[in-house]
């Protein structure tokens, strides 16, 4: 993993306009009413070039896991630096294990990796705001847009870890019919050089 470019940041020390959008450490309720704290610690990404240079795992670059569309807050979409939760390294590690198991390239959709709490798709209630979820639209030459392909790869994903949640096939709430959604839960990661006391 190319981590020389990574710089860990305490989100509570970011400028006010970034704190308002990223909401570091704030409480948020999920769809079941359970309360979780949004990520407090982030890696700072200076440019798209840097995002393409940072390899989180042998087959996954940071850029693949932070591509969002115009529904992202303008400041977070257009201006650098960008900030991604530190737990994104755990997601990349899981995706690498998944790729090894399926023995094929794994493609994450736009908006399918990290989305800030300010993103219009799910916002802070979305597990994507933790940087621990991925929406996979293709594995090798197979597009994941039918029950057979989604269930096949869902079974492989859940076999890799009891921590993984995969959404079932369907078009209702909490389901997916045009991608494989997998997530590791509401994980946060505190880098060794950071303190949670301040």
N, C-alpha and C positions, 0 to 999 in steps of 0.2 A: 504494500500500500504506500503510495506516495503521499506522505503526510507532512513533508517539509513546508508546504505552503499553508498548512492549517494553522489558524490562530484562534484559540478559544476565547470567547467573550462572555462576560456576565451580562445577560440581557437587562438587568436592573441598572446597568451603567451606560446603556445606550442613550442617544438623544431622545428627547420626549416624543418626537413624531414617530420614531421607530418603536418605542415602548408602547405607544397607543395602539399600534397595529399588531405587534407581536405578543403583547400582553404577558411578558415573562413572569412565570411563577403564579399567575392568577388562577383562581378556581374556576372550573367549568363543569357543568353537569352533562352527562351523556344522555342518550335517548331513554335510558332506564332510570334516570334520576341519580345515578352514582356520580359522586364528585371526584374530579381529578385535577391535578395542578398542571397547567400548561408548561412546556419546557422553559427553563430559566437560562440554560447555558447553550450557546450557539457557536458554530464555526463561522468565521467571517470569510466571505468569498469576494475577492477584490474585482473580479471581472469574469466574463464568459470564457475568456481564454484560460483563466486559472481553473474554472469549473471543469473545462475539458481536459486539463492537465492532471487534475487530482483523481487518482485511481483509488477508489475505496476498497475494491476487491479486484482480483485479476481480470474479470470481465465486465466490471461496472465502474464507470466514471461518475463523478459527482453530478455532472451536467444532466445525465439521464434521469436523475432522481429529483431534480428541482426545476423541471420545465413546466411553466404554467402559462395560461393564456390571459387575455385582457380582463378576465374576471378577478384577477389579483389586484390588490391595491396599487395605485399608480406608482407611489414611492418605491414599493417593493418589486414592482415589475420592471421599471425603466431605469432606476438609478442603482449604482453600486456604491459601497459594498452591499451584497446580499448577506443574509444570515440564515443558516440552516441548523435545526436542532442537532446537538451532538449525537443523539441516538441514531442518526441516519447511518452511522457506520455499522450498527447492529443489523439494520435492514439490509444493507449491502452484503454483509456476511451471509445472511440467510438466503438472499437471492443467489449468491454464488453457490451455496450448497444445493439449492433447487436446480440451478443450471447444470451442475455436475450430475445430479440424479436423472434429469430428463435428457442429458447428453445432447443439448441443442441450445442455440442462442435464445435468450429471453428478452422480450421487448416490452418496456414500460411505456404506457400511453402518456401523452401530454396531460397534465393535471393528475397523473397517476402516481406521483411520488409525493414529495413534500408540498403542502399548500399552507400558507400562513393562516392564522385565525381570522384574518381580514378577507380572505378569499370568499367570493360569493357562492361557491359550491360547498355547502356544509359548514363553512366558517369554523369557529372554535369548537363546535360539537363534533367535527369530523376527526377521526383518528389520524387522518393525513396531517393534521396540524402538529402532531408529535414527531413526524418524520419517520414513522414506524409502519407505514402501510404502502402497498404498491398495487396498482391495477395493471395487470398484464394482459395485453391484447393479442399477443402472438407468441408461440413457442416454435422455434424452427420455422417450418413452412405452414404450420397450422394456426389459423386464426381462431381465437377463442370466442365464438359467437353462436354456439349451439350447446345443448345440454350434454351431449356426448363428450365433446372436447373439454368443456369446463369441468365436468365431473371427473374426467380422467386425470387432469392436472391438479385438481383440488385434492384428490386422494393422495397424490404424490406429495403435495405441500404439507398436508397434515401429518403424513407419516414421518416427516423430518423433525417435528418438535411438538410437544404438547402445548406450547405457548402460542402456536399459530391458530388464528381464526380465519376461516375461508367462508365467504358468503355463498349461500346456495344459489343454484340457477333459478332465475325467475325475474319478473318485472316489478315485483312489489317492493315495499320498503325493506331494506336490509338484504336485498337480493341483487344479482347481477346477471344480465343476459347477453352482454357483448364484451365481457372481459372477466378475468379471474381476479377477484379482490382477495388479497391476503394481508393480514396485519399481525403484529407481535404484541399488541396491547398498548397501554398507556405508559410506555417506558420513557424514562428520562435518564440522561447520563451526565454525571458531573466529572469533568476532566480533573486529573490529579492536581493540576496547578491552580484549581479554582476552589474557593471556599463558599460553603452554603450559609455561613454565619453572618455575613455582612448584608 
